[in-house]
C-alpha cells in the first residue's frame, strides 16, 4: 500500500482515504526520495541476480534449501 501523507503539528495525516486502516496499527510512511531509492535498489538487485545464474545447476541444487 502506498499513501501520501502530510506532516501537520507532529502528526502524519494521510492525504487520501486509507482502505482497511486499523486504529492503533503502526504504518510506515516513505518520502518520495526513499521510494525512488527502493525502486533503484530493486532494479540493481535484478541486474545483479543475472550474475549468479551459473549457480543454477543440478550439481549445486543441494544448497538451494539451506
Helices and strands as residue ranges (DSSP letters): E 5-8, E 11-14, H 32-49, G 50-55, G 61-63
